[in-house]
Amino acid sequence: MAAAEAALEAHVVEEAEEAGDDFESIDNLQKMGISAADIKKAKEGGVYTAQALLMVPKRHLAEIKGLSEAKVDKMVELARKLVPSAGWRTAGEAAQARAKEIIKIKTGATAVDELLGGGFETKSLTELHGEWRCGKTVMAHTLCVTTQLPQEEGGGAGKAAFIDTEGTFRPEVVKQIAERFGLDPEAVLGNIVVARAHTSDAIADLLIPLTALMAEEACFRLLVVDSLTSTFRTDYTGRGELAERQQKLNNLLARIKKMSEEFNVAVVVTNQVVSDPGGGAMFVSDPKKPVGGHVVAHACTTRLSLRKGKGEQRLIKVVASPCLAEAEASFQCSGQGVVDHKD
């Protein structure tokens, strides 16, 4: 019996590898002995892929109605067999997998793309922080278009999701940017899903149906949250609420970072800044700091600072990155999105 089960599991893994995008679908567990009813329960609990089973703590999975600890243990055990990156592998194998999976989405400005080594990466959480009118939202709008370009043209050949917390998403701007890149404006708008969030709880709630949508369509390459912290700053204003705010912010960041790896999407969050009195006392040239403190700093893969330059010039700087040097580039905002800066 054990030998037969092992042979069946090996056959399913082989089929999944050949299936490409369906490789990590939780539905593959049905062929490995998990009932359709239990798979349905897992989906109702927000788990749609085998990788998600490995990202959610077992105690949380066991809280899903109808899933016992024994069932959860079995599902997690089988999920490890479907996810190649779940166990140990050599650094060389990891490099090969990364080269195959990671997609870089260009910004529309040559200097910025060079600064970022080709553009914004999938399976990564990138923060854009800066004061008002420094280009964060324009950058986000541009990425919603460029992510739809073919990969050979610097795009992600996929759809985009935009969570708007400040009421700044403008379809007409997207249409102008689409025309710049020779794309059908209406088709581009059709490939972007948008949701307005007025509270921090609403952001978290919106991720539930978005996870299901990404699992069903398997063609999303970008998730934008503009901005990440605005609702948290209004929802938590009391002196004794800072700890709770930071914990909820940390949980939200953990969820969207998991989504970036689970569905191979580039997550881009914009962030506000506040004055830093200590920075001014230390003669810092730009005494402002991003909201969120160490919680945001530790959660982000790459942190980019944006600021105004002379006239229409905007400057973008790599503040923190696991692979990019600390450097700076200039760009310009226009009706057609992010463009090269003209001296």
FENPE-V854218 format. One record per pair of residues at least 12 apart in sequence whose C-alpha atoms are under 8 Angstrom apart, sorted by the first residue. I is the first residue (numbers start at 1). J is the second residue. Records with the same first field share a line. If there is no record, write none. Layout:
I=J ; J
//
This chain:
5=32
8=31 ; 32
9=31 ; 32
12=28 ; 31 ; 32
13=81 ; 82
16=28 ; 82
21=218
23=82
24=49 ; 50 ; 51 ; 82 ; 83
25=48 ; 49 ; 50 ; 215
26=39 ; 47 ; 48 ; 49 ; 50 ; 79
27=39 ; 49
29=75 ; 78 ; 79
32=78
34=75
38=66 ; 67
41=64 ; 65 ; 66 ; 67
42=61 ; 64 ; 67
45=61 ; 64 ; 65
46=208 ; 211 ; 212
48=211 ; 212 ; 215
49=215 ; 262
50=76 ; 79 ; 80 ; 82 ; 83
51=79 ; 80 ; 83 ; 262
52=262
53=75 ; 76 ; 79
54=76 ; 79 ; 80 ; 86
55=258
58=72 ; 73
101=264
102=121 ; 122 ; 123 ; 264
103=121 ; 122 ; 151 ; 155 ; 156
104=118 ; 119 ; 120 ; 121 ; 122 ; 154 ; 155 ; 156
105=118 ; 119 ; 120 ; 121 ; 143 ; 146 ; 147 ; 154 ; 155 ; 156
106=118 ; 119 ; 120 ; 143 ; 146 ; 147 ; 154 ; 155
107=119 ; 120 ; 139 ; 142 ; 143 ; 146 ; 338
108=142 ; 146 ; 337 ; 338 ; 339 ; 340
109=331 ; 338 ; 339 ; 340 ; 341
110=339 ; 340
111=329 ; 330 ; 331 ; 340
112=316 ; 329 ; 330 ; 331
115=318 ; 324 ; 327 ; 328 ; 329
116=324
117=324
118=154
120=266
121=265 ; 266
122=221 ; 222 ; 260 ; 261 ; 264 ; 265 ; 266 ; 267
123=257 ; 260 ; 261 ; 262 ; 263 ; 264 ; 265 ; 266 ; 267
124=257 ; 260 ; 261 ; 265 ; 266 ; 267 ; 300 ; 301 ; 302
125=257 ; 260 ; 266 ; 267 ; 268 ; 269 ; 299 ; 300 ; 301 ; 302
126=266 ; 267 ; 268 ; 269 ; 300 ; 301 ; 302 ; 303 ; 304
127=268 ; 269 ; 270 ; 271 ; 300 ; 302 ; 303 ; 304
128=268 ; 269 ; 270 ; 271 ; 303 ; 304 ; 305 ; 306
129=270 ; 271 ; 272 ; 273 ; 290 ; 303 ; 304 ; 305 ; 306
130=271 ; 272 ; 273 ; 290 ; 305 ; 306 ; 307
131=272 ; 273 ; 306 ; 307
132=272
133=308
134=306 ; 307 ; 308 ; 314
135=306 ; 307 ; 314 ; 333
136=270 ; 306
137=168 ; 226 ; 270
138=333 ; 337 ; 338
139=337 ; 338
140=224 ; 226 ; 268
141=169 ; 173 ; 174 ; 337
142=174 ; 177 ; 337 ; 338
143=222
144=159 ; 160 ; 161 ; 174 ; 192 ; 222
145=174 ; 177 ; 178 ; 188
146=181
147=159 ; 160 ; 221 ; 222
148=160 ; 188 ; 191
156=221
157=219 ; 221
158=191 ; 219 ; 220 ; 221 ; 222
159=191 ; 192 ; 219 ; 220 ; 221 ; 222
160=191 ; 192 ; 193 ; 220 ; 221 ; 222 ; 223 ; 224
161=192 ; 193 ; 194 ; 220 ; 222 ; 223 ; 224
162=192 ; 193 ; 194 ; 195 ; 223 ; 224 ; 225 ; 226
163=194 ; 195 ; 196 ; 197 ; 203 ; 223 ; 224 ; 225 ; 226
164=194 ; 195 ; 196 ; 197 ; 225 ; 226 ; 227
165=196 ; 197 ; 198 ; 199 ; 225 ; 226 ; 227 ; 228 ; 230 ; 231
166=198 ; 226 ; 227 ; 230
167=196
171=189
173=335 ; 336 ; 337
174=188 ; 189
175=188 ; 189
176=335 ; 336 ; 337
177=335 ; 336 ; 337
180=336
198=231
199=231 ; 232 ; 235
200=231 ; 232 ; 235
204=252
207=256
211=259
214=263
215=263
218=263
220=263 ; 265
221=263 ; 264 ; 265 ; 266
222=265 ; 266 ; 267 ; 268
223=265 ; 266 ; 267 ; 268
224=267 ; 268 ; 269
225=267 ; 268 ; 269 ; 270
226=269 ; 270 ; 271
227=269 ; 270 ; 271 ; 272
228=269 ; 270 ; 271
229=271 ; 272 ; 291 ; 292
230=271 ; 272
232=245 ; 249
246=292 ; 295
249=292 ; 295 ; 296
250=295 ; 296 ; 299
253=296 ; 299
254=299
257=299
271=290 ; 291
272=290 ; 291
273=288 ; 289 ; 290 ; 291
274=288 ; 289 ; 290 ; 291
275=287 ; 288 ; 289
276=288 ; 289
301=320 ; 321 ; 322
302=318 ; 319 ; 320 ; 321 ; 322
303=318 ; 319 ; 320 ; 321
304=316 ; 317 ; 318 ; 319 ; 320
305=317 ; 318 ; 319
312=332 ; 333
313=330 ; 331 ; 332 ; 333 ; 341
314=330 ; 331 ; 332 ; 333 ; 341
315=328 ; 329 ; 330 ; 331
316=328 ; 329 ; 330 ; 331
317=329
//
